[in-house]
C-alpha cells in the first residue's frame, strides 16, 4: 500500500478516520481530531492501517438523489 501525506486511513480494527501527516518507511504519522476538538498525533505501523477511498462529493450527492427516487 502506497500512502502519502494527506491520505485518509483507518485502523484495520476500526475507529475514526485518520489523516496521514508523514510516511517514514513502515511508520506512518497520523493526525486526528478527538470528540472534544483536541488534536492527536501518533506514529503507527503501516501494517495496522487501511487506506480509505475518498468519496467525491458530487458522486455522493448523485447517490443520495438515486435513493430518493
N, C-alpha and C positions, 0 to 999 in steps of 0.2 A: 504494500500500500504506500503510495507516494503522497505525503502531506506537505503543505506549505503554510506559512503564516496567513491567517485569515480564514482557513478552512474550519468548518464546524464538525466536531466529532462528539462521540458519546462513549461512555464506558460500555463495554460489551455486556456487563452485568446490569445495565440500566442507569437511570438517573436523568439529570438535565443535560441539555446541550452545552458543550464547552467550545471555546474559541482557541484555535492554535495560535500561540504568540511566536513560537520559535521551535525549530526542529534541530536537535543536535544528535546525529546518529540515530540510535534506537530510543532516545529520550525525547519526549515532547513536552514543551512548557505550555500549559493550558491556563486560560483565564475564564472566569465565570462570575456572574453576579448572584449573591445569596438572596434569599427571600426578603431580607431587610435592607437590601441595597448595598451590602458590603461586597467589595471586590476581592475575589480569591485567586491565588496563583499557585499552581502545583506542577511539579515535574512528574510525568507519568511514563511508564514504558510503552512503546508503540504496540506491543502485543496485547494490551488490555483495551485498546481503543478501536472503534469502528468509525469510518467516515460516513457522515450523513449527507445524503444528496440534497443539494439546495433546491428548494421549490421556487420556481419563477412565479411571482405574484400574479401575473396575467394568467398563467395556467391554473393557479389556484382559484381565481375568480371564475374561469371557464367551467371548472369542475363544480363550483357552487351553483352556477347557472343551470347546469345539467341536472343537478339534484332537485332543483325547484320545479322542473318540468314534469 
